[in-house]
Amino acid sequence: MADRTIRVVLDFERRCQHAEIRCRTCRRTVILPPKMIAKVYGPLTHVADAERRSRCRECGGRGATIRGVFREYHG
């Protein structure tokens, strides 16, 4: 289930959260930084639309679950 407190992709940058994207078919998980997810989906895209548009590179399945994850910066 997606994190419903984040409604628009731009909210990932506002809250400094990474996006955990999990394929609904094969359960493969990818974690993207906030700037990357805004670049891929567009900053004003709703998370529900981004979930429907997602396609897995591993199995080719459509649909994903996107939720916010707090990550520490080690740079």
N, C-alpha and C positions, 0 to 999 in steps of 0.2 A: 504494500500500500504506500502510495506516495505521501510525502510530507505536505499536508494541505495548507500549512502556514505560508508556504512559498507558492504563490499563484502564477507569477510571471518569472521568466528566466532571469530578468534583471535583479530580482530579489536575492539570487545567489551572491552577486557582487555586493549588494547592500549589507548582507549579513555575514560576509566573509566566509561563506560555506562552499565546500566542494560539492559536486553532484555525483552521487552514486547511481549509475545506470545499470540495471539488471535486466537481461533478456528474459522474456516470459516463457520462451520455448526451451532453451538449454540452460538457463540460470547463470550464464556467464556474466561477470561483474566487471565494470570499468569505472574508474573514478577520474573525473575531469575537474580541473581547476575552474574557478568562476569565469575568468576571461575566455577560456576555451569554449565553455558551454554557451556563452553569449555569442561567440563568433560562429559556432556551428548552427544554432537554432534561431538566432536573432534575439535582441534584448527584450522585445515586447511580446514574444510568443508565450502563450499560456502553457503551463507545464503539462496539462492534459493533451494539448495538441502536439507537444514535443514527444510525449510518450507514444502517441499513435504514429508519428513520423519516423520513429527510430527503427533502424534495421541492424540486425546483428551481423558482425563480420565473420563470426565463427560458423553459425548454422544458416544464416540468411533469413531467419524468422523476423516477422514484423511485430512491433509492440514491445514496450519496455516499461519498467517501473523506475521512476526518477525520484530520488529523495535527497535532502540536504544532509551533509556530513561535515562535522567540524574536524579540521585537520590542523595540526601544528606546523608552522613554517620552520624548516631547518635549513637556512640558507646562509 
